[in-house]
Amino acid sequence: MYTDLNRPPLVVDALRRALVRGTAGGDPDAFYSSLDVVTETGSTNADLLARAADSALDRAVLISEFQDHGRGRHARSWVAPPRSAVSVSVLLRMPGIDPADLGWLPLLAGVATVDALRAVAEVDAVLKWPNDVLIGGLKVAGILAEVAATAPVPSVVLGIGLNVSLTESELPVPTATSLALAGAATTDRDTVVRALLRALASEWTKWHRNGWDTTALAAAYRERCATIGQRVRAELPGGGELLGTASGIDAQGRIVIDPAGGREPVAVSAGDITHLRPQE
């Protein structure tokens, strides 16, 4: 078991200087407007959603050292020991975007997370559709985007949960991993948070400057998506199942699956995807 000495708290003042504009001694052109770290909360996403009615709040970051009601996709719980993970949420206003394109934001976050981990942790991170981050086929991070408002300005709370120093006995499921278990070059959470939030800011800014056009974002996502080319099983809403080969990601961010037997490809917008081994 790790001790507190192995899991130091985040250094909030240093993170603010690196990431928040207007911070004394920091970067005046930083992307974020605020960054807060709390010792414990139920869910950073829920906390920011509760504050989203304040229209002046934008590009706000909330990090918790421990979440006891962290959530993933499909309302699944996500809990990790204190200071063993990065649990971060960001409130983002998206002026001028078509609300139909908001679904690309968690995919963008997946691109940013993969790039940050490759850069500072030096791990071979990839994406499993739609936005699970894998190392060696095991899940190290998950992403949850929740729409706070569609008008007058579309607004989203984006949450990222990343396993950093969890031991094997602390993993929630056998299909999970952590940076420590994956042999990452660093498990310093301050370093990881800075890289992650800078990558997110960079990808968001590029998308905004492109007028929310998804062409470049879709290309970046496809380059990092390990699901493409895999035999998969898609568990569909309502209980259906689809077996086939994932052949691509379409312009709406859906996974395209070529079913067995030469049937027409199917674009799947929601569901759980399992990468199948050759014998399955």
GIBELUR-V484299 format. One record per pair of residues at least 12 apart in sequence whose C-alpha atoms are under 10 Angstrom apart, sorted by the first residue. I is the first residue (numbers start at 1). GAP is how many residues later the second one is. Records with the same first field share a line. If there is no record, write none. Layout:
BEGIN
I: GAP, GAP
END
This chain:
BEGIN
1: 165, 166, 167, 168, 169
2: 82, 163, 164, 165
4: 78, 79, 80
6: 77, 78, 159, 181, 182
7: 74, 75, 76, 77, 78, 157, 158, 180, 181, 182
8: 57, 74, 75, 76, 180, 181, 182
9: 28, 30, 56, 73, 74, 75, 180, 181
10: 27, 28, 29, 53, 54, 55, 73, 76, 178, 179, 180, 181, 183
11: 26, 178, 179
12: 23, 24, 25, 26, 51, 178
13: 13, 22, 23, 24
14: 12, 176, 180
15: 20, 21, 22, 175, 176, 178, 179
16: 14, 16, 17, 18, 19, 20, 45, 178
17: 13, 18
18: 12, 13, 14, 176, 180
19: 12, 13, 14, 15, 16, 42, 174, 175, 176, 178, 179, 182
20: 12, 13, 14, 15, 39, 40, 41
21: 12, 13
22: 12
30: 168, 171
31: 28, 29, 166, 167, 169, 170, 171, 173, 174
32: 26, 27, 28, 29, 58, 59, 60, 165, 166, 169
33: 24, 25, 26, 27, 28
34: 23, 24, 25, 26, 27, 28, 56
35: 24, 25, 26, 27, 28, 53, 54, 55
36: 24, 25, 26, 27, 28, 52
37: 24, 25, 26, 27, 28, 50, 51
38: 24, 25, 26, 27, 28, 29
39: 24, 25, 26, 27, 28, 43, 44
40: 23, 24, 25, 26, 27, 28, 42
41: 22, 23, 24, 25, 26, 27, 28, 29
42: 22, 24, 25, 26, 27, 28, 29, 37
43: 19, 20, 21, 23, 24, 25, 26, 27, 28, 35, 36, 44, 45, 46, 116
44: 17, 18, 19, 20, 22, 23, 25, 26, 27, 43, 44, 45, 46, 113, 114, 115, 116
45: 17, 18, 25, 26, 42, 43, 44, 45, 46, 99, 100, 101, 111, 112, 113, 114, 115
46: 23, 24, 25, 43, 100, 111, 113
47: 15, 42, 110
48: 12, 13, 14, 41, 42, 43, 100, 108, 109, 110, 111
49: 40, 41, 42, 97, 98, 99, 100, 106, 107, 108, 109
50: 98
51: 40, 97
52: 39, 40, 41, 95, 96, 97, 103, 104, 105
53: 95, 96, 102
55: 38, 97, 98, 100
56: 37
57: 34, 35, 36
58: 32, 33, 34, 35, 36, 97, 98, 99
59: 30, 31, 32, 33, 34, 98, 142
60: 29, 30, 31, 32, 33, 97
61: 27, 28, 29, 30, 31, 96, 97, 98, 136
62: 25, 26, 27, 28, 29, 97
63: 23, 24, 25, 26, 27, 96, 97, 130
64: 18, 19, 21, 22, 23, 24, 25
65: 15, 16, 17, 18, 19, 20, 21, 22, 23
66: 13, 14, 15, 16, 17, 18, 19, 20, 21
67: 12, 13, 14, 15, 16, 18, 20
68: 12, 13, 14
70: 17, 89, 91
71: 71, 72, 73, 88, 89, 90
72: 70, 71, 72, 73, 87, 88, 89
73: 58, 59, 69, 70, 71, 72, 73, 198, 199
74: 70, 197, 198
75: 69
77: 95
78: 64, 83, 94
79: 82, 84, 91, 92, 93
80: 81, 82, 83, 84, 85, 86, 90, 91, 92
81: 82, 84, 85, 89, 90
82: 84
83: 80, 81, 82, 83, 106
84: 78, 79, 80, 81, 82, 83, 86, 94, 96, 103, 105
85: 55, 56, 76, 77, 78, 79, 80, 81, 93, 94, 102, 104
86: 55, 74, 75, 76, 77, 78, 79, 103, 104, 106, 107, 110
87: 54, 72, 73, 74, 75, 76, 106
88: 55, 70, 71, 72, 73, 74, 105, 108, 109
89: 54, 55, 56, 68, 69, 70, 71, 72
90: 55, 66, 67, 68, 69, 70, 107, 110
91: 54, 55, 56, 57, 64, 65, 66, 67, 68
92: 13, 55, 56, 62, 63, 64, 65, 66, 112
93: 55, 56, 57, 60, 61, 62, 63, 64
94: 55, 56, 59, 60, 61, 62, 110, 114, 118
95: 56, 57, 58, 59, 60, 113, 116, 117
96: 56, 57, 58, 112, 115, 116
97: 53, 56, 57, 58, 111, 114, 115, 116
98: 52, 56, 114
99: 48, 50, 51, 52, 54, 55, 56
100: 50, 152
101: 111, 112, 113, 150, 151, 152
102: 43, 44, 45, 48, 52, 53, 54, 110
103: 27, 42, 43, 44, 53, 149, 150, 151, 166
104: 26, 41, 108, 110, 113, 114, 117, 147, 148, 149, 150
105: 26, 38, 39, 40, 41, 51, 52, 53, 95, 98, 99, 102, 112
106: 24, 25, 26, 36, 37, 38, 39, 40, 50, 51, 52, 53, 54
107: 20, 22, 23, 24, 25, 36, 37, 38, 110, 111, 113, 114, 146
108: 23, 91, 92, 95, 96, 99, 106, 109, 110, 112, 113
109: 22, 33, 34, 35, 36, 49, 50, 51, 87, 88, 90, 91, 92, 94, 95, 112
110: 16, 17, 18, 19, 20, 21, 22, 23, 31, 32, 33, 50, 90, 111, 114, 115
111: 14, 15, 16, 20, 22, 88, 89, 92, 106, 107, 109, 110, 111, 112, 113, 114
112: 83, 84, 85, 86, 87, 88, 89, 90, 91, 92, 108, 109
113: 12, 13, 14, 18, 19, 20, 28, 29, 30, 47, 49, 79, 82, 83, 84, 85, 86, 87
114: 12, 13, 18, 19, 20, 21, 27, 82, 85, 107, 110, 111
115: 80, 81, 84, 85, 109
116: 75, 76, 77, 78, 79, 80, 81, 82, 83, 84
117: 16, 18, 62, 67, 68, 69, 75, 78, 79, 82
118: 66, 67
119: 66, 73, 76, 77
120: 64, 65, 66, 67, 68, 71, 72, 74, 75, 76
121: 58, 59, 61, 62, 63, 64, 65, 66, 67, 70, 71, 74
122: 57, 60, 61, 62, 63, 64
123: 12, 13, 56, 59, 60, 61, 62, 63
124: 12, 58, 60
125: 12, 13, 14, 15, 16, 99, 100, 101
126: 12, 13, 95, 97, 98, 99, 100, 101
127: 12, 14, 15, 94, 95, 96, 97, 98, 99, 100, 101
128: 14, 96, 97, 98, 99, 100, 145, 146, 147
129: 92, 93, 96, 97, 98, 99, 117, 120, 124, 125, 126, 141, 142, 143, 144, 145, 146
130: 12, 13, 91, 95, 97, 119, 123, 124, 125, 139, 140, 141, 142, 143
131: 12, 13, 29, 90, 94
132: 12, 93
133: 29, 91, 92, 93
134: 41, 42, 43, 44, 91, 92
135: 41, 42, 43, 44, 46, 47
136: 41, 46
137: 38, 39, 40, 89, 138
138: 35, 36, 37, 38, 39, 40, 44
139: 23, 24, 34, 35, 36, 37, 38, 39
140: 21, 22, 23, 24, 31, 35, 36, 37, 38, 39, 41, 42
141: 19, 20, 21, 22, 23, 35, 36, 37, 38
142: 17, 18, 19, 20, 21
143: 15, 16, 17, 18, 19
144: 13, 14, 15, 16, 17
145: 12, 13, 14, 15
146: 12, 13
160: 36
162: 15, 16, 17, 27, 30, 31
163: 13, 14, 15, 16, 17, 18, 24
164: 13, 14, 15, 16, 17, 18, 20, 22, 23, 24, 25, 28
165: 12, 13, 14, 15, 16, 17, 19, 22, 23, 24
166: 12, 13, 14, 15
167: 12, 13, 14
168: 12, 13
203: 14, 17
204: 13
214: 37, 38, 39
215: 36
217: 36
218: 31, 32, 33, 34, 35
219: 30, 32
221: 28, 32
222: 26, 27, 28, 31
225: 23, 24
226: 20, 49
227: 18, 19, 20, 21, 22, 28, 46, 47, 48
228: 17, 18, 19, 20, 21, 27, 28, 29, 47
229: 15, 16, 17, 18, 19, 28, 46
230: 14, 15, 16, 17, 18, 27, 44, 45, 46, 47, 48
231: 12, 13, 14, 15, 16, 26, 27, 28, 29, 42, 43, 44, 45, 46, 47, 49
232: 12, 13, 14, 25, 26, 27, 40, 41, 42, 43, 44, 45, 48
233: 12, 13, 24, 26, 38, 39, 40, 41, 42, 43, 47
234: 12, 21, 23, 34, 36, 37, 38, 39, 40, 41
235: 33, 35, 36, 37, 38, 39
236: 32, 33, 34, 35, 36, 37
237: 32, 33, 34, 35
238: 33
239: 32
240: 31
241: 30, 31, 32
242: 15, 16, 17, 18, 24, 26, 31
243: 14, 15, 16, 17, 30, 31, 33
244: 12, 13, 14, 15, 16, 17, 18, 19, 21, 22, 32
245: 12, 13, 14, 15, 20, 30, 31
246: 12, 13, 19, 20, 21, 27, 29
247: 12, 18, 19, 20
248: 19
249: 18, 19
250: 17, 18, 19
252: 15, 17
253: 14, 15, 16
254: 12, 13, 14, 15, 16
255: 12, 13, 14, 15, 16, 18
256: 12, 13
END
